[in-house]
Amino acid sequence: MTDTTARFRPRVIDVDAIQWTGTNATALTEFAGERFASDTDCTDDPDSTAALLETEHEAWLDLYVGDWVVRRCGAFEVLGEREFADRYEPAPLPAA
């Protein structure tokens, strides 16, 4: 232990993610399973083109073309393009 102040930052965690294109429902279903719905009956916004059951609140979130579905430590979330770009950068794929 020390009595001096130090600076810390969050640890970097690699995530798996896929971008919703509006036409890749099969890929999203393979990625998120039953948490993905291309049927927009799960949401209230008529402009939404799909939905994802996010993990933290177990609530259906609207998906719009360009949104990213992120899986981190088994949890799913939705990020817009700008927020995704601000948080993440490409990482090498793990060795097979």
Secondary structure, 3 states (H helix, E strand, C coil): CCCCCCCCCCCCCCCEEEECCCCCHHHHHHHHHHHEECCHHHCCCCCCCEEEECCCCCCEEEECCCCEEEEECCEEEEECHHHHHHHCCCCCCCCC
